[in-house]
């Protein structure tokens, strides 16, 4: 019997079978996945083989994990030397951002997009809470759109609270497995509540003293969409630590840099102070956004001098 993991609580899993039955499952012994070492052997989105538990109704044991189409991981919140698989078998990533209450930095966005590129999963940026934006936020949104749309990323601006311009986002979700991520407080639970009137997920206001959202989702969970497809809700992420990326590879995950890398004088150019660097030349010519280049340098500075693999 096979099923798909819909929820992980660290040691127990909710698995839905092809017939729609939801089973409470544990793990049989120690599962090992080739070439993947992580703090969690089973992730939401995994297709697994199950053995029925004869002693407990609606229960099963996960005996095997089928090969993953893809997965996305981040540095484990409990061990910086290991990574944690957020979810697997994903069609697209949706990063929910806000420019106010709380503000999502472009540095955070860029780290997220680097991960999306590294794991070869398309990403869409959704800016929420436009109903509380003032002239300053709309000007910033236009600047962000001009940078990111130019390099191939789609941006959708919405007010989930006021149900404004959400049709475009819903259209992008149809018949796809979408992972929804972002800082706490950006409106993930509010959005899911708007899709499923019966879910009533717990939402929480942004902290007045810090301007940051409080965590309301503890574990990843997948929900079938009423119009086809599914959405995976993830815990609010305050920092998106990159994993499995070497310093020498980082520029390859910036699409606008990837387009000019072959023109650098040196094959191992890090685009810092090397002569005849095509990336720095493109920044000087306005082909590459200075802000994106600064993000590249900032991310590079956080990476281990040898590599950033865990």
N, C-alpha and C positions, 0 to 999 in steps of 0.2 A: 504494500500500500504506500502511495506517495502523497505528499501534501506540501503546502507552502507555509513558511513561518510568517505569522502575522504580528506576533508580539514576543519580545524577549525581556525577561526580568533578571537576567544574569544566570540563573540556574534552571528556570522553568520557561517553557515556550508554549504559546498558543499556535497550533498548526491547523490549517484548514485543508481538508481533503477535496478531491475533485468533485465529490458529491455535495460539498458544502458543509460537511460536518466539522465542527470545531472541537479539537482535541487538546487536552492538557498533556504536554509531553516533557519528558526528561531525556537525558543523554545516556546512551549505553556505553559504559566504559569511557575510554579516552579517544575521542575522534581526532584524526590527524588529516590535514589537508596538504597536499603537495604544494610546496613553494609558498605556503601562507602560514605565517606564525603570528598569532594575535592573542589578545587577552580574552577574546570570546570566540570559541570554535564555531558557534552557530549564530547567524545574523538574520535579522528580518529580511525577507525576500528570498531566502534560501529555499530551494526545492530539496526535500528530504525524503528518505525512505523510512517507513514506520513499522514497528512491531506492536501489535495490540497488547495492552496490559490485561491479562485475564482476571486480575484481582481487583481491578478498578474500572468502573464504567466511564466512558468518555475520556479514557486516558490511553497514552501510548508511549513508546520509547523510540527515540530517534536512533536509528542504527547506521545511517549513512547520509552523507551530504553529496548531492549530485554536483557536477561541474558547474561553476558559476560563469555566467555570461560576462559579468563584470562585478566590481564592487568598489565602494569608496571607503576610505579609512582615515582616521585622524590619530594623533598621538593620544595614547591612553591617558585619561585624567588621573589615573592612579599610579602609572609608571611611565615616565617620559622615555624610557628605553624600549618600550613596546608600543605597538599600534592597536587600535580598536576599530574593528569593522563596523561602520555605521549601518550599512545596508548593502544588499547585493541585487543583481539582476534588475538594474534600473535603466529606464529609457531616457530620463532627463532629470536634471537638478533644478530646483526652483529656490533661489535665494531671496527671501523676503527681507527687504531693507526699509529703513525709515531715515528721513533727514531731520527728524525732530521727535523727541520724546519716545524712545531714545534715538540718538544719531548713530547711524552706521557709517563707519569711516571707509574711505576708498581703499585704505590699506587692508582692512578686513576683507573687503570685496575682492581685491586682487589676490589675496591668499586663497580665498575660496575658488576663484577662477583658475588659479594655477593647479589646484587639486583636481578640478573638473577636467582640465586639459591633460593632466598626468594620467588620470584614470579613463580618459577618452569617453567622457560622458557629456553630452550637450548641456549647456547651462542657460537659464533665463533669469534676468534680474527684475524683480518686482518691487517697486517702491510704493509703500503703503502710507496711509494717513495723509493723503493729499488734501483732505478736508481741513486740516489744521495748518497747512503750509501758508506762509506769507510770501511776499515778493522775493525775499532773500532765498527761501527754500526753492521756489520755482526757478529762479535764476541759476541756482546750483544744480538743480535737476536738469536744466537745459544744457549746462556745461558737461555734466556727466554723460548725458545722452550723446552729445557730439563726440565724446571720446570713445565710448564703448560700442556704440552702433557702427562707428567707422571701422572697428576691428572685428565686427561680425557678431556681436552679442545683441540679443533682443532685450529691450527694456519696456516694461509695462508699468504705467503709473495708475494706482487705484486708491480708492477709499473703501476698504472692506466694511468699516463701520457704517458708512452711508450707502453702501452697495453701488458705488460709482465706478464705471468702466471695468467691472469685474467680468463682463461677458468674454472679453478677449482672453483673459487668464483661464477661464473655465474651458474655452475652446481649445486652448493648448494642453489641457489636462485630459481631454477625451481619449479614451482607449490607450492610454499610456501609463506606465508605472513611474510616478514622479516622486522624488524625494524632496520634501519641504524642509528648509533649514533657515537659520538666521538667529540673531541675538534674541534672548528672552525679552518680551515686551513689544516685539514688532508686529504682533497680530496673528501668529500662526494658529493658535487655538481658536481665536475669533473667526478666522477664515474657515477652519474645519467645521466649526459650529454652524456657519452659514450654509455649508454644503450638506450637512446632516443635522436636521432639526432635532433628532433624537439623541445626539451624542452628548451635548451639553458639557463639553470639556471645560475643565477649570481654567479660568483666565485670571490674570493678576495685573493690577495697575503697576506702572513704572514707579520705582522708588523716588520719592521727591528729593531726597538728599543726595542720591548718587546719579540720578538720571538714567539708571540702568534697570532693565527688567529683572524680575525675580523668576527663578526657574519654576515652571509649572508642569513640564513634561519630564518624567524621570527616565523613562525607557522609550526606545523607538517602537512605533506601532503602525501597522498598515491598515487602511480602511478601503473597502471596495467603494468606488464612486457609483452613484445611481445612474449616471449616463455612460458608464463604461470606463474601464481602467481602474487604477487605485492610487492612493496617495499615502506616502510614508511620512508620518510626523516624527520629528527628532527632538531630543532635548535641546533647549536653548544653549547656543554655543557662544561663550564670551571671547574665547581665543581659538583660532583655527590653526593648530600646529600642523605643519606639513610633515609628511612621512614618505619614505621610500623615494626620495628625490635627491640626487647628487647636485652639488653646487655647479658643476660644469654643465648640467642639464637644464638648469633653471630657465635660461633665456629661451629654450625651446618651447616652454609653456606660456610664453607671451607671444600670441600670434603675429603681432606687428614686428616683433624682433625676429621671429622665425623666418619671416619673409626676406630679411636682408643678411642673415648670418653668413651665407656663402660668400659674401663680399668682404668679410673681414680679412685682414692680412694674415692673421694666425688662426689655425684651426681650433686652438684651445683658448681663444680670446674670451676673457671674462667681462669685457666691455666696461673696464674701469679706467685704466690709464694707458692701455696698449696703443701703439701707433697704428694709423690706418684702420681704425675700428668703424665698421659700417653702421653699427647700432648708434654710437655716439654721434656720428655724422648725420644719421637720420633724425636724431633728437634735435640737433642744431638746425636742421632744415625744416623742422616742424612736421616731419612725416610721422615721427613717434612722439606721443604726448610726453612732455617733461614730467608730469605727475606720475605717469606709468613707469617711466624710467627711474624716478625716485623710489617708487614702490619696489621695483626690481632690486635696487641697491639696498633698500632697507631689509627686504627678505633675505638677500644674500648675506648681509651682516649678521643675521640671526642663525645662519647655518654653520654647522661645524666646519672647520677648515679642511677636513678631508671629505666628508660626505654627511648627509643627513638621513641616512638609512637607519631603521630601527629593527 
